[in-house]
Amino acid sequence: MSAIQVVVRPRPETAPSLALAPLYGLFDVLVDGVNITARLGEGQALALLADLGTAVSSLARGRRDRETLQLYTEDEAWEIGLEADGADVLISVFRSGPSPQVAVHERRVELLELRRAILIALEEAPVRQAPAAIVAALGSARRLLDTPYPSFGRRPVVRASATIAPRPVGGLGFMAVSQLRCTPDHAASARGSELERADLHSLLARGSFGLVCRNKSVALGEACLFLLAERLLMLADDVFDAWRAQRAVFRRASVDGLQLSVRRGPGDGPVTLSVRAAHAAESEQLSFPELDPRTLVNAAVRFALELAEAYRTNDPGQARNLRLKALFRAGAALSDSLADSVADDSLQNPEPESYRSFGLPRTRCERGTWDTVGKMRFLPRWVATVPNIDLRATFQCGERLIVGSQRETASIERATGQVLWRVPTSRAASVVTPLGLARLHPDGAVVLHDLNTGEARFTTHIAPRANGGATGALVNAAGLPKLLVLAEGDRSVTAIDLVSGDVRWRFTARRPANYRVRRAGKLILVAGGDSALLALDVTTGEVVWRVRDRLPFSGEMTIDHDAVFALSGGPIGPTRLHHADLWSGEVRWSKEIDERPASGQGPLLAASVVAIPTRDRRGTGVSAYDRSSGVLVWEQAPGLASPTTAFLAVDDMLIANSASGALLCLDANTGTLRYNQVFSRHVDADQPRRLEPVLRNGALFIPQHQVHVVRPRDGEVIGTIPSDLIPDLLRVDEHCNVYVAEESGHVAAFGVAARLTLVK
């Protein structure tokens, strides 16, 4: 018989238990001289004592078979698990969270002894200065334990032997044998299917663990198998990321004294797995070198998934255990990512001519009146006040200026500033289409507003996106349907008919991804977060071609005539630039980039090179590659400009407008500096939200603390917009009339003054 004692006493002078060192206080549960709960703070000690009394009463009355009590320190969460096993109770104490630790596992005590000890502790509990709620809870627990109750003839916990031994693939496999709890199907269904809980207590089954590597079996001792499977998946995920990014990795995990570690150098080298049995000396560590990283990842995933299936087979109620579902979901996601990275399912379009007829014109430099003539003057036209303006929902649309705000959307005549209509709307992403203004709400509602009246023409609902914001493409060309193609949810691309509002087609990928969408003629290009670059048919949504790479595509891509340039790579590790034929999907070349590309900036296409803006802690740089071969032509290391810089390619020039107030022009063929303009500003707060230059009619409009107009070929300043507004948003129409919006809530319009010309 185990000796159990529940002690409520003044804070001891001795040091806290090493197992639960962060916990201290007045409350101890001792079993066979072992401190089960360690020491708690005064505030939660009495509350936990009341909860413990209520839980033991519930077990004694037969209302529940298992109870779990929570206790907290400043930065950790611990739990006490009680499980009825015949006339006894199995007590476990463990830390939950991302890195669980088991301090006491299934310490067996007699239920009547536990009930008696808690009653004595309740009688001795110091309640004079305790809060009224705690005093009431202690009294309720005492009454429940004092009340006579019938004796329940409980059966012992039913356990079944389970062997987890997935077939080794590539010469490596993990195996385990354990006794898992068994629950009949009717008992699991009686609990109801409405509630899901994270129940780590029911998953703390110990068992023997080992591995098989190259026909050699190694037994590593006993451990908590579920926690071991979680750590294995964490190691496998790190190894997979390192293998995909071709970088070094060194990780170590330990469960119940059993230690596993992996190490790998940079590049495509093998991985070394080292294991040490529980309570073994450091010199007894075994190493298994020259393992394929994919083999290790596959073995860890197979073990975790088979263990999860064994839990659900023996106890169907575990299908509602959030902790077990998280393990299964992590294993399945890692397995899918590995399958995608090694998949050889690239697809080329055998009939590119049918799509080439909807081809794009070649990018040409815009030559205009102001490319060679003299200065420009601007005259104020009108100023409008728009409270809480939404810059992302402000557009120039024909003879109108559509301005969105937090509470309404207004249409302003761009020549006079007259408000044509305003309708109440909430904040949402907006897209201007020929048939109206499409607003994409966070709840998935897509509303199309008429441009003439502002009235809603139709409303369609799609799945909202969890992250990444709204992204899509407009289809409006001769011979093609009028569609708005949107990224929907976390794995779908949906085409909405702009006339009827119906969903015409929906492409759903097998894996979640943060898709970005671009249109190229009769194709919809889809990329972002997945290791595939897809081209979908605009009319049907079918996959026309697919480019697969080991690294995930970032979604940054640029289209020009018959080519697409796309970037692949993660937040760390290598990045690759791909050049593919736009109509067939054939990869013409692929080049690894040494520097880290600037996020949110796609490749820049100049006359003969493709330039990649790069960024690190030093600032922004540029790397240029030959468009036909991918050979590095020139490179400007990061530090050339400030970290926040917007680029624009103009014929054989690269224009960079930086947040520091500098305007740079680089020769696209050589990388040499053509000119450098520095614009002064009064304070740093005068920096606009957006720095993208705008090229119109041969003039380059540069947003700084004011809008400066320069000639692209030589950098000469030919005009300045006379406005006190910070140009957070800049729009320029075909006549070089300028519209400036400041986030504070003002919109101003400026027209080009008359220019004198010599008539001969």
N, C-alpha and C positions, 0 to 999 in steps of 0.2 A: 504494500500500500504506500502511495506517495504521501509525504507530509507536505501539506499546503498551508500557507499562512498569508493573510492579507493584513498589512501593517499600515496604520496611519499614525505618524509620529513627527516630532520636530525634525528639521533638516539636519542630517547627520554631518559629522565632521569629515567622514571618509570621502575619498575621491569617487566620482561616478563610475559606473561600469564602463569598461572599454567598448563593449558592444554598442551601447547607446549613450556614448559620452555626452552628446549635446543635451540630453534630458536630465533634469534634476528637480528635486522638490520634496513632497511629503508622502508620496504614495508608492508602496512597494507590494508586489505579489511575489512571494517566495515559494518555489516548489523544489523539494529535495535540496534546499540550500542555494538554488539557482534563482537569481533575480530575473523574473519574467518581464516586468514592465520597466525595469530600471527606475529612474527618478523623474518625476514630472514637476512642472511649475505649480505653484500653489493654486493659481486660478483655475486650472483644468483638472487638478487632482480629484477634488470632490465631485466635479461633474462626471469624470470618468468612473468614479466609484459608483455613482448612481446609475450610469449606463450599464456598468458591469452587473449590478444587481438585477436590473431589468432584463438583461440578456440571459443571465443564468436562470431566472424565473421562466423565461420563454422556452429555454431548453428543457427545464424540468417538467413543464406542463405539456410538452409535446407539440407546442405550436410551431416550432422551427427546429430544424436539424443543424443549422449553422448560423452563427452570428459574427459580425465584424464590427469592431469599435475603432474609431479614429482618434488619434492624438497627434498634436502638432508642436513643433519647436519653431524657432524664428524662421528657419530656412529648410526644414524637413517635415515630411508627413509620415507618421508611423501608424500601423494598424495592429490590433490584437484580434486574432481569429479564434473563435470557439466552435468546436464541432462535437456533437454528441456521438459517442461510439459505445453502444450498449449502456452499461451503468457508469461509464467514464466519460470524461471530456478531454479532447485533444486541444491543447493550447499552443498557438503559434504567435510569434511577434516578428514583424517584418516591416521594412521601410518600403514604401511605394514610390512611384515616380519613374523617371526615365532610367535610373540606375538602382534597381531594388537590391535590398540586402536582407537576408533572413538571419535574425538573431537567435530565435528559438523556433524549432520546428516540431510540432505535434508532441509536446510534452504531455504525457498521460497523467490525469488526476481523477480522483473519484468525484462524481457529481455531487453527492451528499456532503463530502468534505469541503468542496468548493462553496456550496451553498452556506454551510455553517460558518466558514471563515469570513465570508462577505457579510453575513449577519452581524458577526462580532465587530467587524470593522465599521459597519454602519452605526452600531451603538456607540463606538468610541470616537466617531468623526467629530472634529471641532467645528461646530456650526454657529457659534455665537456671532462672528463677524462675517459670515458668508452671506451672499445675496439671497434675497427671498426666493428667487426662482430655483437656486441650487438647493436651498432647504426643502422646498416643496418636492423637488425631484428625489432627494434622499429619503424623505418620508414615504413617497409613493413606492420606491424600490423596497423599503423595509416592509411595507404592508404586503406587497406581492410575494416576498419571500416568506413572510410569517403565515400567510393564508394556507390552510391545508389544501392539498391537491392530490388527486389519485396517482397511483404508481403506474407508470407506463413501462411495459416490457419492450424495451427497444432492442432491435437487432443491431449487431455490429455493422460498421460501415462495410459495404460490399465493395471489394476491389477485384480487379481482373488483371492478369499479366498481359502486358502489351510490349511487343517487340517492334522497334522502329529501326528498320534496316533497309533504306532505299538502295536500289541497285547502283553500284559504283559506276560512274561515267568518267572516262579519262584516267582511271586508276586510283581515284580517291572517293571515299565514302565515309560518312559518319553513321554510327549505330548506337542504340541504347536499348535497355530493358528496364521496365518500371512496372509498378503496381498502381493502376489508375482507378479512381472511383467510378462505380457503375450506378447509373440511375435509370430505372425503367422508363420507357417512352411515355406511359400514362402519367407518371409523376412529373416528368418534365413539361408535358402539355398542360397539366393542371395549374402550373404557375402562371399561365397566360403568356401571350406573345406581345403584349403592349410595352413591356418594360425591358430595357437593356441596361446592364450595369457593368462597370469595370470591376470584376471580382478576381483579384489576384490570389486571394486566399485559396480558392478552389483549384488553382493551377499549380500550387506548390507541392508537386509530387517529386520525390527523389528517385533516382535510378542509376544504374551503372552505365557509364559512357565510355566509348572507345572509337577507334577509327581503323579503316583499312586503307593502306596506301601501297600500291605496287605489290599486291598479294601479301603484304605484311600486316598482321592484326596487332593493335596496341590497345590494352585496357588502361584507362586513365582514372578509374575509381568512380565514386558516387558524387552526384551533384544534383541540384535542382534543374531538371531538364528544360522546363519552360524558360527560366532565366538564361540558361545556356544557349537555347535556340535564339533568344533575342540578341545576345551578345554576338553569336555567330553571324546573324544577319547584319549587324552593325559592321563587323569586320569585313564581310563580303561586300557590303555597299561601298566601303572605303576602297577596297581593292578594285572594284569595278570602276569607280570614278577615276582612280589613278591609272588603270589600264586604258580607259577610253581617252584620258587626257595625256597619256604617255609621261606621267610624272612619278616621282618616287613616293613611297608610302612606308610607314612603320607604325603599326598599331598593336596594342596588347589588350587582352581582356582576361578577367579572372572571375570565376564563380566557385564558391565553396572551396577555395584553395586550388582548384584546377585552373591551369593557365594556358592560354593559347595566344600566340603572337604571329604576325605576318610582317615580312619586310620585302621590299622590292626597290630596285634602282630605277632611274629614269629611262625612258625609251620603251621598247617592246620586250624587255627582258622578262625572265620567269620570276615567280614568287617563291619565297621560302616559308614554309609553315613549321613553326616550333611549338611543341606541346610539352607540358610537365604535369605529371599526375599529382593528385591532391596529397599534400604533406610530403612531397618528395623534395630532395635537395636540389640546389641549383645545378649541380653537376649532372644530375640525372635527366636533364632536359633532352628531348629527342627532336631532331630537325629533319624535315623532308624537303630538300632543295629541288630546283629545276621543275617546279609545278607550273602548268599553264594557269594564268590568273582566271581564265574562264572556267577551268575545271574546279578550282576552289569555290568560286561563286556558285556554280551549279550544284556542288555537293552541299553547301550550306543551305541553299534554297530548298533542295529536295528534303533535307532533314527537317527543316522548320515546317514545311507544308505537310509532311507525313505525320509529324508530331501533332500538329493542329488537327489533322483528320482523326488521329487516334483519340484525342480528347473528345471530339464531337461524336465519334462512334460509340464510346463507352458511356457518355453522358450527353444526350441530345440537347439538354438545356444549355450546354456551353455554346451553342450556336448564337445565343444572345449575350454572350460575354464580350464586352467591348475590348477587353485586353487581348483575348484570343483572336477576335476579328482583326485587330490592329496587326497582330503577328502575321495572320494569313494574308492580309492586304499588302503588307510590306514585302512578304516573300513573293507574292504574285506579281507585284509591280517590278521588283528586281528581276524576276524571271522574264517578264515581258521586255524590259529594257535590254537585257542581255540578248534575247532572241532578235530584237530589232537591230542591235549593233552588229551582230554576226550574220544577219540575213543577207542573202544575195538575190534580192527581188527587184533590182532596178529594171525599169520597163521603158522601152523606147517606142515612139510612135512610128509605125511602119508607113503611114500615109500622111506625111507632114504638109503636102501641098494643099489639102483641103483647109488647113488652118493658116497657111502662109498667105492665102488670098485676103485674110483679114489683118495683114501685117501692119506694123507700125512704121512711120517715117523715121528716117535717120535724124538724130539730134543735130541741129544746126545752130550756129550762133545767130542771135537776133540782131540784125542790122537795122538801124532806124535813123530818124532825123537827127537825134541828139548825139549820134556817134561821131559826128564831124563838126557840127555847128557850135556856136558860142554858148553863152550863159543862159540859165533858166531862172525865171522869177515866178513866185507863187503868191496868190492873193487869197486871203481867207474867204470862205463861202458861208459856212454856217457852223454852229456848235450846238450839240444836243447833250442833255444830261440823262444818263441812264443809270439809276442806282443799282449796285451789285451786279455790274456787267459781267457776263460770262464770255471771256475771250474766245473760247473754243466753239461757241455758238454764234459767232459774228462773221458774216460773209458778205461779199460783194456779189450780187446776183442780178445781172442785166442792169436795168436802170434803177434797181433798188439796192438798199443796204439792209440786210437782215441782222438785227441786233437782239441777242438773247440775254436775259438777266435771270436772277434767282427766282423771280415771281412771274415774269411775263416775257413774251417775244413780240418785237415790233418790227414793222417794215417802214423804212424811211426812204423817201425819194432822194436819190443821191445828188441831183442837181440843185434842189431848193432846201432840203432838210425837212420837208413836210412829212409828218407821220401819216402814212396811208392806212395802217391798221395796227392794232395791238390786241393780243389775246393772252389770257392768263395761262401760264405754263409753269411747271416745276423745272428744276435744273436737270438737264439730260444732254447726252451727246447728240450732235446734229450733223446732218448731211444734206447738202443742197442737191436736188435732182431736177431735171426739166419738168417733172410733173408736180413738184412741191417740195416742201421742207420736211425731211424725215427726221424724227426725234426718237432716239433710242433711250428708253428709261431704264433705271437700274433694276426694276422688277421684271424686265424682259418685254415690256410693251413697246411696240413700234407704231408710232402715230405719224401719218402723212398729212401735213397742213397745206392747204391751197395757197399758192404764192400771191394770188390776187386779193383774197379775202381773209386768209389766216384760219379759215374753218378746217376742221379735221375731215379729211376725205375717207379714211379708213383707219382701223386699229387692228393690229395683229400681235399675237403674243408668242414669244419664243423663250427658250430657257435662258436666264440671265447668266452673264459671265462672272465667275468668282474673282478673277484677277485679270490684270492686263488691260482693262478698259475696253471700250467698244472699238472694233476695227471692221472694215468692210471695203467693198469696191462697188462702183456704179457701172452698170452695163447699159449703154445708150448709143448704139451705132446702127447704121443701116444694115438690114438683114439679120439683126439680132434682137431677141426679146428685151423688153425694158425691165431690168431686174436690179434689185439691190441685194448684193451678196454679203452676208454678215457671218462673222465667227460667233457661233452659238454655244453656250455652255462651256464645257472644258474639253470637248473633243469633236464638235460638229461644225460644219459650214453649211449655211442655209441660204437659199435664193428665194426672195420675196418678189412677187409680181407687183410692179409699181402702179399698174392700172386697176387690178382687181383686189390686191392685198393678199392673195392666196400664196401659200408656200408652194413653189414650183418643184423644188427638189431639196434634199438634205443629204449631205455626205457626212458619215460618222466614222471616225477612225477607231482603231482597236485600242489605242492608248490615249490617256489624257495628254493634252498639249496646249500651250499658250499660242494659238494660231494667229498669224497675221496674213492678210489677204491682199493680193494685187491682181489687177486685170491687165491682160496683154492680148488685144484683139479678141479672138474667140476662146481664149484660155483664161482660167482663173488659177493663179499661182498661190499655193498655200505652203507656209513654213512657219516654224517657231516651236522650239522645245522638243521636237521629234527629230529622229535621225533620217528623215526623208523630206525631200523637196518634191511636192506634188503639182501636177498640172491637171486641172479639171476642165471638162467641156462646159462652156457657159450654158448651153441649151439643156443638156441632160444630166450634168453633174458627174459623169463617168470619168474615171482616171484615164487620161490620155498618155501621160508618161510619168515616170518616177525616177528620181535620183536618190540613191541610198549612200550614206556615209556613216563611218563609225561615230563621229562626233555629231551632236544634235545641231540642226540648223537654227540660227538665232532669229530668223525672220527678217534680217536686214538684207534686202536685195534691191537691185537696180536693173531696169529693163531698157534696152536700146535696140530698136530695129529688129534684128533676128537673134539677139543674144540676151541671156540673163546672167548676172553676176550675183552670187549669193555667198554669205558667210556662214560657216559652221564652227562651233566651239562653245565651251562652257565659260563660266566666270573666271576660272583659272585653267592653266594648261594651254596647249597649242590651239591655234585657230587656223582654219583653211579658207582660202578663197577659191570658189568654183566658177568656171566659165562653161555654161551649157548652151547648146543650141535651143532656141526658144520654141521651135516647132516640133523637133524630133526628140528632145531630151538627151541627146548625145553630149557627154562631157568632153569638151575640147581640151581643157587642161585644168589642173588643180594644183594650188600652190600653198605651202605652209607659210604663215605670216609670223615673223619674229616678235614684233611688238603687239601689245594688246589693242585691238580696235576700239575706237570710241563708241560707247553705247548710244543707241538712238540715231546713228549716222550711217547710212548705207554707202556703198562704193560710189565714187565720183567718176564719171565718164568724161574724159577729155578727148582731144582729137585722136591721139594714138596710144594713150595710156589709161589704165584704170587706177585711181588713187584711193588709198584707204587711210582715213584719218585715224591716228593712234593717240592713246592717252595713258598717262600714268601720273605719279605724284609730282613729276617735274612739270607737267603741262601737256600740251597738244603737239603732235608731230604729224608727218605725212609719209607714207610709203607708196611709191608708184611702180606699177608693173605693166609690161608690154601687153597690149590687148590681144595680140595674136598668139603669143607664146607663153605668157605668164612670167617671163624673166624679170627680175628686179632691175629697174632702170635707174632709179635714184631714191634716196631716202633722207628725210629730215627728221632727226631724232626728236622725241617729246621734249618740250621746252621751247619750241619755236614760238608758241603762242600760249595764252592762258588756258587753264583747263576747260573753261566754257567758251567755245568758239564754234561759229556756224560757217559752213563751207558752201561754195557754189562754183561749179565748173562752167566756164565760158570759153568755148572754142579751145584754144591752146593755153588757157590760163586757169589757175585755181585761186579763187578769191576767198579769203578768210577774214571774218569779222569777229573780233574777240571782245570779251567782256572787259578787258583792260582799256578799251578805247582805241585799239590799234586795228588798222585795216591793212592786210598784207595781200600781195599778188605774187604768186609763184609761176614761173614758166613751167608748163606741164611737161615739156619734153626734157628739160634739164634739171628742174628743181631749184634754179637760181631765183633770187629775189628780183622782181621787176620794179616794184615800188612799195613804199610803206607810208601810210598816212596815220597820224596820231591825232585823235579828236579829244579835246579837253572837255571835262565836265566838272560841275561844281562839287558834288558829293557822290559817294558811292551809291547812294539810294537812287540816283538818277539812271541807273542801268535798267534798260528795258527787259521785259520778261522774255522776249524772243529777239534773236539777233540775226535771223535769216535775211540775207540781202535779196532784193527784188530787181529783176532786169526787165525793163519795159522800153521799147522803142529806141534802143541804143543807149539808154541811161541806166545807171546802177544806183538804186536807192538803198542807203545804208542806215539802219536804225541804231542810233546811239542815244545820248541824252537829247539830241535832236535828230531829225532825219536829214542826212547829207546826201546830195546827189553828185556822183562822180562819173567820169568817163572811164569805161572799163579798160581801154587799151593803154592809157597812160596815167590813170589815177588822178587826173585834174578835177578839183572840186568845181562843179558848174552850177551849183545851187544849194540852198538850205531852206527847209520848211520853217516859216516864222511861227512856231507854236511853242507854248509853255507846257504842253502836255508831254509826259513821258511816253514814247511810242511803244507801249507794250504790245500793240497789234498794229501792223502796217498793211494796208491794201492800196494798190495802184491800178487804175483802170487803163484801158487801151489808149486814152488820150493823155496819160501821165498825170491825171488828177489824183491827188493823194488823200487817203482817209486814215486818220490816226485815232486809235482808241486807247485810253488809259484805264487801267484796272480800277482806279478810284471811282469811275463812273462817268466819264466824259468821252464824247466822240466829236471830232472836228474834221471838216472837209476843206481842202485847199485846191484851187484851180490854177492851171498854168496861165501866166499872163501872156498877153499878145507879144509876138516877136517881130521886130522890124527886119525886113529883107530888102536887099538892093534890087530894084527893077531896072534893067537895062533896056 
